[in-house]
Amino acid sequence: MPGVALLVFREVMEAALIVSIVCAATRGVARRGWFVSGGIGLGVVGAVLVALGAHLIADLASGSGQELFNACVLLSAVVMIGWHVVWMSSHGKELAKHMNDVGGAVKAGSSSLTLLLAVVAIAVLREGSEIVLFLYGMAVGGIGIAGLAGGIALGIGAGASLGFALYFGLLRIPMKYFFKVTNWMLVLLAAGLASTAARFLVQGNLLPAWGSQVWDASWLLTNGSLMGKTLGILIGYDATPAGVQIVFYATTLLLLVTGMRWLDRRTAGQSSRAVPATLDATSELLH
């Protein structure tokens, strides 16, 4: 049972941390709970289907199908998270003001609901399919039903608790800083996912490594440790990255930061032009 619990915990933790950050970033959006639940449901169904078709996936692309599938899933998440980050750069201040003034649901953020559902579904799909495959292997190996059920319950409970702890910790951030903090967390999350996608593509011989191990920080923190795993999800930490992983990470980071700053300047420019126009209109009405 301890082995099952640890395995399930590690996979659930990965999904829970991603879901927690995305949920915090869409704080206050109406009907968010329904979309999160729907994303989890779709992810679970997809995970079971992926597990059932694992042999077919593995045989694709000359035996590199599993790596290609994982990379595509991760890159899809990077694109959707990136879109959300850019969108929030132009709407974050508006949402924060609305939440402070009204204290209710933020209708202006409803356009992020489909994105939220997709990112949640992808996170659950990727980690859930691994859980199903691992548990199937353990069941075939002879582990009892009681040990399997108990390990699953402990693992899910511990992983979900860690996700809730992160979520409620983020909610304690003052509203004027909230969207900026969660946006930067999403930027690092997307860069880390891009780096992991590059690693899968290298493993499948679909990309050159450009240096199989640029540095080795395992003496400080290994990838397999709990802290290493957590930092790997949150900021893309890798103790022994390949060169192409660093390129993917830096490129994603640069594109998102550039997009955010460009939209900030554009929004500030529109606001500065809108103020004189409003004053002119008011002056005309008074005269």
ChimeraX commands (.cxc) that place a marker at each C-alpha (Angstrom):
marker #1 position 0.00,0.00,0.00 radius 0.5
marker #1 position 2.75,2.58,0.75 radius 0.5
marker #1 position 4.14,2.14,-2.77 radius 0.5
marker #1 position 0.73,2.72,-4.34 radius 0.5
marker #1 position 0.08,5.73,-2.10 radius 0.5
marker #1 position 3.41,7.34,-3.00 radius 0.5
marker #1 position 2.92,6.75,-6.72 radius 0.5
marker #1 position -0.61,8.17,-6.73 radius 0.5
marker #1 position 0.43,11.08,-4.52 radius 0.5
marker #1 position 3.21,12.17,-6.87 radius 0.5
marker #1 position 0.97,12.10,-9.94 radius 0.5
marker #1 position -2.02,13.74,-8.22 radius 0.5
marker #1 position 0.30,16.39,-6.78 radius 0.5
marker #1 position 1.46,17.37,-10.27 radius 0.5
marker #1 position -2.09,17.77,-11.54 radius 0.5
marker #1 position -3.28,19.45,-8.33 radius 0.5
marker #1 position -0.56,22.11,-8.37 radius 0.5
marker #1 position -1.28,23.03,-11.99 radius 0.5
marker #1 position -5.04,23.13,-11.39 radius 0.5
marker #1 position -4.59,25.20,-8.23 radius 0.5
marker #1 position -2.52,27.88,-9.97 radius 0.5
marker #1 position -4.96,28.11,-12.90 radius 0.5
marker #1 position -7.98,28.21,-10.55 radius 0.5
marker #1 position -6.39,30.96,-8.48 radius 0.5
marker #1 position -5.66,32.93,-11.65 radius 0.5
marker #1 position -9.38,32.79,-12.55 radius 0.5
marker #1 position -10.52,33.73,-9.06 radius 0.5
marker #1 position -14.04,35.12,-8.90 radius 0.5
marker #1 position -15.09,34.06,-12.40 radius 0.5
marker #1 position -18.74,32.98,-12.41 radius 0.5
marker #1 position -19.48,29.25,-12.86 radius 0.5
marker #1 position -15.79,28.42,-12.55 radius 0.5
marker #1 position -16.55,25.41,-10.32 radius 0.5
marker #1 position -18.64,23.76,-13.02 radius 0.5
marker #1 position -15.86,24.11,-15.57 radius 0.5
marker #1 position -13.22,22.79,-13.15 radius 0.5
marker #1 position -15.41,19.78,-12.38 radius 0.5
marker #1 position -16.07,19.24,-16.07 radius 0.5
marker #1 position -12.35,19.45,-16.83 radius 0.5
marker #1 position -11.55,16.89,-14.14 radius 0.5
marker #1 position -14.27,14.57,-15.47 radius 0.5
marker #1 position -13.05,14.87,-19.06 radius 0.5
marker #1 position -9.47,14.33,-17.90 radius 0.5
marker #1 position -10.37,11.15,-16.02 radius 0.5
marker #1 position -12.29,9.73,-18.98 radius 0.5
marker #1 position -9.46,10.66,-21.32 radius 0.5
marker #1 position -6.89,9.10,-18.98 radius 0.5
marker #1 position -8.72,5.78,-18.99 radius 0.5
marker #1 position -9.00,5.85,-22.79 radius 0.5
marker #1 position -5.30,6.71,-23.15 radius 0.5
marker #1 position -4.37,3.89,-20.78 radius 0.5
marker #1 position -6.49,1.43,-22.74 radius 0.5
marker #1 position -4.84,2.51,-25.98 radius 0.5
marker #1 position -1.33,2.79,-24.55 radius 0.5
marker #1 position 0.10,0.08,-26.80 radius 0.5
marker #1 position -1.29,1.75,-29.91 radius 0.5
marker #1 position 0.10,5.14,-28.84 radius 0.5
marker #1 position 3.51,3.65,-28.06 radius 0.5
marker #1 position 3.71,2.05,-31.51 radius 0.5
marker #1 position 3.15,5.34,-33.32 radius 0.5
marker #1 position 6.05,7.36,-34.78 radius 0.5
marker #1 position 8.37,4.34,-34.95 radius 0.5
marker #1 position 7.97,3.47,-31.30 radius 0.5
marker #1 position 8.17,7.06,-30.02 radius 0.5
marker #1 position 4.41,7.55,-29.86 radius 0.5
marker #1 position 4.22,7.89,-26.07 radius 0.5
marker #1 position 6.89,10.60,-25.98 radius 0.5
marker #1 position 5.27,12.42,-28.90 radius 0.5
marker #1 position 1.84,12.20,-27.24 radius 0.5
marker #1 position 3.18,13.56,-23.93 radius 0.5
marker #1 position 4.97,16.40,-25.72 radius 0.5
marker #1 position 1.86,17.37,-27.70 radius 0.5
marker #1 position -0.27,17.38,-24.54 radius 0.5
marker #1 position 2.24,19.59,-22.73 radius 0.5
marker #1 position 2.68,22.01,-25.64 radius 0.5
marker #1 position -1.11,22.33,-25.93 radius 0.5
marker #1 position -1.19,23.33,-22.26 radius 0.5
marker #1 position 1.63,25.84,-22.86 radius 0.5
marker #1 position -0.36,27.50,-25.67 radius 0.5
marker #1 position -3.55,27.77,-23.61 radius 0.5
marker #1 position -1.78,29.00,-20.47 radius 0.5
marker #1 position 0.14,31.50,-22.60 radius 0.5
marker #1 position -3.10,32.81,-24.08 radius 0.5
marker #1 position -4.52,33.26,-20.59 radius 0.5
marker #1 position -1.40,35.10,-19.41 radius 0.5
marker #1 position -1.56,37.52,-22.33 radius 0.5
marker #1 position -5.32,38.02,-21.90 radius 0.5
marker #1 position -4.91,38.73,-18.19 radius 0.5
marker #1 position -2.21,41.30,-18.92 radius 0.5
marker #1 position -4.85,43.51,-20.53 radius 0.5
marker #1 position -7.77,42.63,-18.24 radius 0.5
marker #1 position -6.20,41.93,-14.83 radius 0.5
marker #1 position -6.49,45.47,-13.48 radius 0.5
marker #1 position -10.10,45.69,-14.67 radius 0.5
marker #1 position -10.97,42.41,-12.93 radius 0.5
marker #1 position -9.19,43.39,-9.72 radius 0.5
marker #1 position -11.07,46.72,-9.60 radius 0.5
marker #1 position -14.38,45.01,-10.31 radius 0.5
marker #1 position -13.79,42.45,-7.55 radius 0.5
marker #1 position -12.86,45.17,-5.06 radius 0.5
marker #1 position -15.85,47.33,-5.98 radius 0.5
marker #1 position -18.51,44.65,-6.24 radius 0.5
marker #1 position -17.09,41.68,-4.41 radius 0.5
marker #1 position -19.10,39.32,-6.59 radius 0.5
marker #1 position -18.57,37.17,-9.67 radius 0.5
marker #1 position -16.44,38.68,-12.41 radius 0.5
marker #1 position -18.47,38.39,-15.58 radius 0.5
marker #1 position -15.69,39.95,-17.62 radius 0.5
marker #1 position -13.55,36.89,-16.94 radius 0.5
marker #1 position -16.01,34.38,-18.36 radius 0.5
marker #1 position -14.06,34.15,-21.61 radius 0.5
marker #1 position -11.37,32.23,-19.70 radius 0.5
marker #1 position -13.74,29.43,-18.70 radius 0.5
marker #1 position -13.17,27.29,-21.79 radius 0.5
marker #1 position -9.43,27.72,-21.30 radius 0.5
marker #1 position -9.80,26.70,-17.65 radius 0.5
marker #1 position -11.70,23.54,-18.60 radius 0.5
marker #1 position -9.10,22.60,-21.22 radius 0.5
marker #1 position -6.06,23.13,-18.97 radius 0.5
marker #1 position -7.66,21.18,-16.10 radius 0.5
marker #1 position -8.61,18.35,-18.45 radius 0.5
marker #1 position -5.09,18.19,-19.91 radius 0.5
marker #1 position -3.45,18.16,-16.46 radius 0.5
marker #1 position -5.73,15.35,-15.24 radius 0.5
marker #1 position -5.41,13.49,-18.55 radius 0.5
marker #1 position -1.62,13.38,-18.47 radius 0.5
marker #1 position -1.18,12.42,-14.82 radius 0.5
marker #1 position -4.31,10.25,-14.70 radius 0.5
marker #1 position -3.20,8.10,-17.62 radius 0.5
marker #1 position 0.11,7.42,-15.87 radius 0.5
marker #1 position -1.71,6.47,-12.66 radius 0.5
marker #1 position -4.01,4.06,-14.50 radius 0.5
marker #1 position -1.08,2.40,-16.26 radius 0.5
marker #1 position 1.00,2.07,-13.10 radius 0.5
marker #1 position -1.90,0.75,-11.05 radius 0.5
marker #1 position -2.76,-1.77,-13.76 radius 0.5
marker #1 position 0.82,-3.03,-13.63 radius 0.5
marker #1 position 0.68,-3.33,-9.84 radius 0.5
marker #1 position -2.65,-5.16,-9.99 radius 0.5
marker #1 position -1.20,-7.64,-12.48 radius 0.5
marker #1 position 1.78,-8.01,-10.15 radius 0.5
marker #1 position -0.50,-9.38,-7.45 radius 0.5
marker #1 position -1.25,-6.50,-5.08 radius 0.5
marker #1 position -4.51,-7.01,-3.20 radius 0.5
marker #1 position -7.68,-4.99,-3.62 radius 0.5
marker #1 position -7.40,-3.60,-0.08 radius 0.5
marker #1 position -3.84,-2.40,-0.61 radius 0.5
marker #1 position -4.72,-0.90,-3.97 radius 0.5
marker #1 position -7.82,0.94,-2.68 radius 0.5
marker #1 position -6.09,2.15,0.46 radius 0.5
marker #1 position -3.06,3.44,-1.45 radius 0.5
marker #1 position -5.24,5.24,-3.99 radius 0.5
marker #1 position -7.25,6.94,-1.23 radius 0.5
marker #1 position -4.15,8.06,0.67 radius 0.5
marker #1 position -2.39,9.26,-2.46 radius 0.5
marker #1 position -5.33,11.25,-3.80 radius 0.5
marker #1 position -6.03,12.74,-0.36 radius 0.5
marker #1 position -2.43,13.87,0.19 radius 0.5
marker #1 position -1.97,15.22,-3.35 radius 0.5
marker #1 position -5.28,17.11,-3.31 radius 0.5
marker #1 position -4.49,18.55,0.13 radius 0.5
marker #1 position -1.22,19.99,-1.17 radius 0.5
marker #1 position -3.09,21.55,-4.10 radius 0.5
marker #1 position -5.70,23.11,-1.79 radius 0.5
marker #1 position -2.93,24.45,0.48 radius 0.5
marker #1 position -1.32,26.22,-2.50 radius 0.5
marker #1 position -4.68,27.56,-3.69 radius 0.5
marker #1 position -5.74,29.02,-0.35 radius 0.5
marker #1 position -2.24,30.38,0.16 radius 0.5
marker #1 position -2.55,32.27,-3.13 radius 0.5
marker #1 position -5.92,33.68,-2.07 radius 0.5
marker #1 position -4.22,35.42,0.86 radius 0.5
marker #1 position -2.31,37.66,-1.54 radius 0.5
marker #1 position -3.70,41.26,-1.54 radius 0.5
marker #1 position -5.94,41.87,-4.53 radius 0.5
marker #1 position -3.77,44.65,-6.00 radius 0.5
marker #1 position -0.93,42.14,-6.38 radius 0.5
marker #1 position -2.99,39.00,-6.93 radius 0.5
marker #1 position -3.28,38.89,-10.73 radius 0.5
marker #1 position 0.35,39.96,-11.21 radius 0.5
marker #1 position 1.61,37.17,-8.92 radius 0.5
marker #1 position -0.58,34.47,-10.47 radius 0.5
marker #1 position 0.32,35.68,-13.97 radius 0.5
marker #1 position 4.02,35.27,-13.24 radius 0.5
marker #1 position 3.39,31.84,-11.73 radius 0.5
marker #1 position 1.59,30.86,-14.93 radius 0.5
marker #1 position 4.50,32.17,-17.03 radius 0.5
marker #1 position 6.98,29.99,-15.10 radius 0.5
marker #1 position 4.55,27.06,-15.23 radius 0.5
marker #1 position 4.22,27.36,-19.02 radius 0.5
marker #1 position 8.00,27.64,-19.47 radius 0.5
marker #1 position 8.51,24.55,-17.33 radius 0.5
marker #1 position 5.93,22.58,-19.31 radius 0.5
marker #1 position 7.64,23.61,-22.55 radius 0.5
marker #1 position 10.97,22.38,-21.17 radius 0.5
marker #1 position 9.42,19.05,-20.16 radius 0.5
marker #1 position 7.88,18.69,-23.63 radius 0.5
marker #1 position 11.36,19.19,-25.13 radius 0.5
marker #1 position 12.70,16.45,-22.86 radius 0.5
marker #1 position 10.06,14.01,-24.12 radius 0.5
marker #1 position 10.90,14.88,-27.73 radius 0.5
marker #1 position 14.60,14.26,-27.05 radius 0.5
marker #1 position 13.78,10.91,-25.41 radius 0.5
marker #1 position 11.81,9.94,-28.51 radius 0.5
marker #1 position 14.72,10.95,-30.78 radius 0.5
marker #1 position 12.47,13.59,-32.34 radius 0.5
marker #1 position 14.70,16.54,-31.39 radius 0.5
marker #1 position 18.47,16.94,-31.00 radius 0.5
marker #1 position 19.56,17.29,-27.36 radius 0.5
marker #1 position 22.09,20.09,-28.02 radius 0.5
marker #1 position 24.03,18.81,-25.05 radius 0.5
marker #1 position 22.54,15.91,-23.09 radius 0.5
marker #1 position 23.45,17.46,-19.73 radius 0.5
marker #1 position 24.35,21.15,-19.65 radius 0.5
marker #1 position 24.80,21.07,-15.86 radius 0.5
marker #1 position 24.15,18.72,-12.95 radius 0.5
marker #1 position 22.54,20.17,-9.81 radius 0.5
marker #1 position 21.59,16.76,-8.39 radius 0.5
marker #1 position 24.04,17.30,-5.52 radius 0.5
marker #1 position 21.80,20.17,-4.40 radius 0.5
marker #1 position 18.33,18.86,-5.31 radius 0.5
marker #1 position 17.42,15.76,-7.29 radius 0.5
marker #1 position 14.54,15.61,-9.74 radius 0.5
marker #1 position 13.03,12.64,-7.91 radius 0.5
marker #1 position 12.79,14.32,-4.50 radius 0.5
marker #1 position 9.52,15.85,-3.34 radius 0.5
marker #1 position 10.95,19.37,-3.41 radius 0.5
marker #1 position 12.57,18.79,-6.79 radius 0.5
marker #1 position 9.31,17.47,-8.19 radius 0.5
marker #1 position 7.36,20.42,-6.79 radius 0.5
marker #1 position 9.81,23.01,-8.14 radius 0.5
marker #1 position 9.82,21.15,-11.44 radius 0.5
marker #1 position 6.08,21.76,-11.75 radius 0.5
marker #1 position 6.03,25.32,-10.40 radius 0.5
marker #1 position 9.10,26.82,-12.08 radius 0.5
marker #1 position 10.39,24.11,-14.43 radius 0.5
marker #1 position 13.36,23.00,-12.29 radius 0.5
marker #1 position 15.49,20.25,-13.83 radius 0.5
marker #1 position 18.71,19.12,-12.18 radius 0.5
marker #1 position 20.21,17.83,-15.44 radius 0.5
marker #1 position 18.66,19.72,-18.39 radius 0.5
marker #1 position 19.54,19.17,-22.02 radius 0.5
marker #1 position 20.44,22.20,-24.12 radius 0.5
marker #1 position 17.21,22.10,-26.11 radius 0.5
marker #1 position 15.20,22.18,-22.85 radius 0.5
marker #1 position 16.90,25.43,-21.89 radius 0.5
marker #1 position 16.10,26.84,-25.34 radius 0.5
marker #1 position 12.41,25.86,-25.04 radius 0.5
marker #1 position 12.23,27.30,-21.52 radius 0.5
marker #1 position 13.93,30.59,-22.39 radius 0.5
marker #1 position 11.94,31.03,-25.63 radius 0.5
marker #1 position 8.60,30.49,-23.89 radius 0.5
marker #1 position 9.61,32.84,-21.09 radius 0.5
marker #1 position 10.75,35.53,-23.54 radius 0.5
marker #1 position 7.61,35.31,-25.71 radius 0.5
marker #1 position 5.21,35.54,-22.77 radius 0.5
marker #1 position 7.07,38.34,-20.98 radius 0.5
marker #1 position 7.33,40.31,-24.24 radius 0.5
marker #1 position 3.61,39.79,-24.91 radius 0.5
marker #1 position 2.68,40.90,-21.39 radius 0.5
marker #1 position 4.78,44.07,-21.56 radius 0.5
marker #1 position 3.53,44.95,-25.03 radius 0.5
marker #1 position -0.09,44.66,-23.89 radius 0.5
marker #1 position 0.65,46.66,-20.74 radius 0.5
marker #1 position 2.04,49.52,-22.85 radius 0.5
marker #1 position -0.84,49.26,-25.30 radius 0.5
marker #1 position -3.45,49.32,-22.52 radius 0.5
marker #1 position -1.69,52.26,-20.83 radius 0.5
marker #1 position -1.64,54.15,-24.15 radius 0.5
marker #1 position -5.35,53.56,-24.73 radius 0.5
marker #1 position -6.14,54.74,-21.20 radius 0.5
marker #1 position -4.09,57.93,-21.63 radius 0.5
marker #1 position -5.90,58.70,-24.90 radius 0.5
marker #1 position -9.30,57.94,-23.39 radius 0.5
marker #1 position -8.94,60.48,-20.54 radius 0.5
marker #1 position -8.57,63.60,-22.78 radius 0.5
marker #1 position -11.41,62.36,-24.97 radius 0.5
marker #1 position -13.66,62.04,-21.91 radius 0.5
marker #1 position -12.69,65.53,-20.70 radius 0.5
marker #1 position -13.43,67.00,-24.14 radius 0.5
marker #1 position -16.86,65.33,-24.23 radius 0.5
marker #1 position -17.68,66.60,-20.74 radius 0.5
marker #1 position -16.59,70.12,-21.70 radius 0.5
marker #1 position -18.84,70.09,-24.75 radius 0.5
marker #1 position -21.83,69.00,-22.65 radius 0.5
marker #1 position -21.23,71.77,-20.15 radius 0.5
marker #1 position -21.13,74.39,-22.91 radius 0.5
marker link #1:1,2 radius 0.2
marker link #1:2,3 radius 0.2
marker link #1:3,4 radius 0.2
marker link #1:4,5 radius 0.2
marker link #1:5,6 radius 0.2
marker link #1:6,7 radius 0.2
marker link #1:7,8 radius 0.2
marker link #1:8,9 radius 0.2
marker link #1:9,10 radius 0.2
marker link #1:10,11 radius 0.2
marker link #1:11,12 radius 0.2
marker link #1:12,13 radius 0.2
marker link #1:13,14 radius 0.2
marker link #1:14,15 radius 0.2
marker link #1:15,16 radius 0.2
marker link #1:16,17 radius 0.2
marker link #1:17,18 radius 0.2
marker link #1:18,19 radius 0.2
marker link #1:19,20 radius 0.2
marker link #1:20,21 radius 0.2
marker link #1:21,22 radius 0.2
marker link #1:22,23 radius 0.2
marker link #1:23,24 radius 0.2
marker link #1:24,25 radius 0.2
marker link #1:25,26 radius 0.2
marker link #1:26,27 radius 0.2
marker link #1:27,28 radius 0.2
marker link #1:28,29 radius 0.2
marker link #1:29,30 radius 0.2
marker link #1:30,31 radius 0.2
marker link #1:31,32 radius 0.2
marker link #1:32,33 radius 0.2
marker link #1:33,34 radius 0.2
marker link #1:34,35 radius 0.2
marker link #1:35,36 radius 0.2
marker link #1:36,37 radius 0.2
marker link #1:37,38 radius 0.2
marker link #1:38,39 radius 0.2
marker link #1:39,40 radius 0.2
marker link #1:40,41 radius 0.2
marker link #1:41,42 radius 0.2
marker link #1:42,43 radius 0.2
marker link #1:43,44 radius 0.2
marker link #1:44,45 radius 0.2
marker link #1:45,46 radius 0.2
marker link #1:46,47 radius 0.2
marker link #1:47,48 radius 0.2
marker link #1:48,49 radius 0.2
marker link #1:49,50 radius 0.2
marker link #1:50,51 radius 0.2
marker link #1:51,52 radius 0.2
marker link #1:52,53 radius 0.2
marker link #1:53,54 radius 0.2
marker link #1:54,55 radius 0.2
marker link #1:55,56 radius 0.2
marker link #1:56,57 radius 0.2
marker link #1:57,58 radius 0.2
marker link #1:58,59 radius 0.2
marker link #1:59,60 radius 0.2
marker link #1:60,61 radius 0.2
marker link #1:61,62 radius 0.2
marker link #1:62,63 radius 0.2
marker link #1:63,64 radius 0.2
marker link #1:64,65 radius 0.2
marker link #1:65,66 radius 0.2
marker link #1:66,67 radius 0.2
marker link #1:67,68 radius 0.2
marker link #1:68,69 radius 0.2
marker link #1:69,70 radius 0.2
marker link #1:70,71 radius 0.2
marker link #1:71,72 radius 0.2
marker link #1:72,73 radius 0.2
marker link #1:73,74 radius 0.2
marker link #1:74,75 radius 0.2
marker link #1:75,76 radius 0.2
marker link #1:76,77 radius 0.2
marker link #1:77,78 radius 0.2
marker link #1:78,79 radius 0.2
marker link #1:79,80 radius 0.2
marker link #1:80,81 radius 0.2
marker link #1:81,82 radius 0.2
marker link #1:82,83 radius 0.2
marker link #1:83,84 radius 0.2
marker link #1:84,85 radius 0.2
marker link #1:85,86 radius 0.2
marker link #1:86,87 radius 0.2
marker link #1:87,88 radius 0.2
marker link #1:88,89 radius 0.2
marker link #1:89,90 radius 0.2
marker link #1:90,91 radius 0.2
marker link #1:91,92 radius 0.2
marker link #1:92,93 radius 0.2
marker link #1:93,94 radius 0.2
marker link #1:94,95 radius 0.2
marker link #1:95,96 radius 0.2
marker link #1:96,97 radius 0.2
marker link #1:97,98 radius 0.2
marker link #1:98,99 radius 0.2
marker link #1:99,100 radius 0.2
marker link #1:100,101 radius 0.2
marker link #1:101,102 radius 0.2
marker link #1:102,103 radius 0.2
marker link #1:103,104 radius 0.2
marker link #1:104,105 radius 0.2
marker link #1:105,106 radius 0.2
marker link #1:106,107 radius 0.2
marker link #1:107,108 radius 0.2
marker link #1:108,109 radius 0.2
marker link #1:109,110 radius 0.2
marker link #1:110,111 radius 0.2
marker link #1:111,112 radius 0.2
marker link #1:112,113 radius 0.2
marker link #1:113,114 radius 0.2
marker link #1:114,115 radius 0.2
marker link #1:115,116 radius 0.2
marker link #1:116,117 radius 0.2
marker link #1:117,118 radius 0.2
marker link #1:118,119 radius 0.2
marker link #1:119,120 radius 0.2
marker link #1:120,121 radius 0.2
marker link #1:121,122 radius 0.2
marker link #1:122,123 radius 0.2
marker link #1:123,124 radius 0.2
marker link #1:124,125 radius 0.2
marker link #1:125,126 radius 0.2
marker link #1:126,127 radius 0.2
marker link #1:127,128 radius 0.2
marker link #1:128,129 radius 0.2
marker link #1:129,130 radius 0.2
marker link #1:130,131 radius 0.2
marker link #1:131,132 radius 0.2
marker link #1:132,133 radius 0.2
marker link #1:133,134 radius 0.2
marker link #1:134,135 radius 0.2
marker link #1:135,136 radius 0.2
marker link #1:136,137 radius 0.2
marker link #1:137,138 radius 0.2
marker link #1:138,139 radius 0.2
marker link #1:139,140 radius 0.2
marker link #1:140,141 radius 0.2
marker link #1:141,142 radius 0.2
marker link #1:142,143 radius 0.2
marker link #1:143,144 radius 0.2
marker link #1:144,145 radius 0.2
marker link #1:145,146 radius 0.2
marker link #1:146,147 radius 0.2
marker link #1:147,148 radius 0.2
marker link #1:148,149 radius 0.2
marker link #1:149,150 radius 0.2
marker link #1:150,151 radius 0.2
marker link #1:151,152 radius 0.2
marker link #1:152,153 radius 0.2
marker link #1:153,154 radius 0.2
marker link #1:154,155 radius 0.2
marker link #1:155,156 radius 0.2
marker link #1:156,157 radius 0.2
marker link #1:157,158 radius 0.2
marker link #1:158,159 radius 0.2
marker link #1:159,160 radius 0.2
marker link #1:160,161 radius 0.2
marker link #1:161,162 radius 0.2
marker link #1:162,163 radius 0.2
marker link #1:163,164 radius 0.2
marker link #1:164,165 radius 0.2
marker link #1:165,166 radius 0.2
marker link #1:166,167 radius 0.2
marker link #1:167,168 radius 0.2
marker link #1:168,169 radius 0.2
marker link #1:169,170 radius 0.2
marker link #1:170,171 radius 0.2
marker link #1:171,172 radius 0.2
marker link #1:172,173 radius 0.2
marker link #1:173,174 radius 0.2
marker link #1:174,175 radius 0.2
marker link #1:175,176 radius 0.2
marker link #1:176,177 radius 0.2
marker link #1:177,178 radius 0.2
marker link #1:178,179 radius 0.2
marker link #1:179,180 radius 0.2
marker link #1:180,181 radius 0.2
marker link #1:181,182 radius 0.2
marker link #1:182,183 radius 0.2
marker link #1:183,184 radius 0.2
marker link #1:184,185 radius 0.2
marker link #1:185,186 radius 0.2
marker link #1:186,187 radius 0.2
marker link #1:187,188 radius 0.2
marker link #1:188,189 radius 0.2
marker link #1:189,190 radius 0.2
marker link #1:190,191 radius 0.2
marker link #1:191,192 radius 0.2
marker link #1:192,193 radius 0.2
marker link #1:193,194 radius 0.2
marker link #1:194,195 radius 0.2
marker link #1:195,196 radius 0.2
marker link #1:196,197 radius 0.2
marker link #1:197,198 radius 0.2
marker link #1:198,199 radius 0.2
marker link #1:199,200 radius 0.2
marker link #1:200,201 radius 0.2
marker link #1:201,202 radius 0.2
marker link #1:202,203 radius 0.2
marker link #1:203,204 radius 0.2
marker link #1:204,205 radius 0.2
marker link #1:205,206 radius 0.2
marker link #1:206,207 radius 0.2
marker link #1:207,208 radius 0.2
marker link #1:208,209 radius 0.2
marker link #1:209,210 radius 0.2
marker link #1:210,211 radius 0.2
marker link #1:211,212 radius 0.2
marker link #1:212,213 radius 0.2
marker link #1:213,214 radius 0.2
marker link #1:214,215 radius 0.2
marker link #1:215,216 radius 0.2
marker link #1:216,217 radius 0.2
marker link #1:217,218 radius 0.2
marker link #1:218,219 radius 0.2
marker link #1:219,220 radius 0.2
marker link #1:220,221 radius 0.2
marker link #1:221,222 radius 0.2
marker link #1:222,223 radius 0.2
marker link #1:223,224 radius 0.2
marker link #1:224,225 radius 0.2
marker link #1:225,226 radius 0.2
marker link #1:226,227 radius 0.2
marker link #1:227,228 radius 0.2
marker link #1:228,229 radius 0.2
marker link #1:229,230 radius 0.2
marker link #1:230,231 radius 0.2
marker link #1:231,232 radius 0.2
marker link #1:232,233 radius 0.2
marker link #1:233,234 radius 0.2
marker link #1:234,235 radius 0.2
marker link #1:235,236 radius 0.2
marker link #1:236,237 radius 0.2
marker link #1:237,238 radius 0.2
marker link #1:238,239 radius 0.2
marker link #1:239,240 radius 0.2
marker link #1:240,241 radius 0.2
marker link #1:241,242 radius 0.2
marker link #1:242,243 radius 0.2
marker link #1:243,244 radius 0.2
marker link #1:244,245 radius 0.2
marker link #1:245,246 radius 0.2
marker link #1:246,247 radius 0.2
marker link #1:247,248 radius 0.2
marker link #1:248,249 radius 0.2
marker link #1:249,250 radius 0.2
marker link #1:250,251 radius 0.2
marker link #1:251,252 radius 0.2
marker link #1:252,253 radius 0.2
marker link #1:253,254 radius 0.2
marker link #1:254,255 radius 0.2
marker link #1:255,256 radius 0.2
marker link #1:256,257 radius 0.2
marker link #1:257,258 radius 0.2
marker link #1:258,259 radius 0.2
marker link #1:259,260 radius 0.2
marker link #1:260,261 radius 0.2
marker link #1:261,262 radius 0.2
marker link #1:262,263 radius 0.2
marker link #1:263,264 radius 0.2
marker link #1:264,265 radius 0.2
marker link #1:265,266 radius 0.2
marker link #1:266,267 radius 0.2
marker link #1:267,268 radius 0.2
marker link #1:268,269 radius 0.2
marker link #1:269,270 radius 0.2
marker link #1:270,271 radius 0.2
marker link #1:271,272 radius 0.2
marker link #1:272,273 radius 0.2
marker link #1:273,274 radius 0.2
marker link #1:274,275 radius 0.2
marker link #1:275,276 radius 0.2
marker link #1:276,277 radius 0.2
marker link #1:277,278 radius 0.2
marker link #1:278,279 radius 0.2
marker link #1:279,280 radius 0.2
marker link #1:280,281 radius 0.2
marker link #1:281,282 radius 0.2
marker link #1:282,283 radius 0.2
marker link #1:283,284 radius 0.2
marker link #1:284,285 radius 0.2
marker link #1:285,286 radius 0.2
marker link #1:286,287 radius 0.2
view
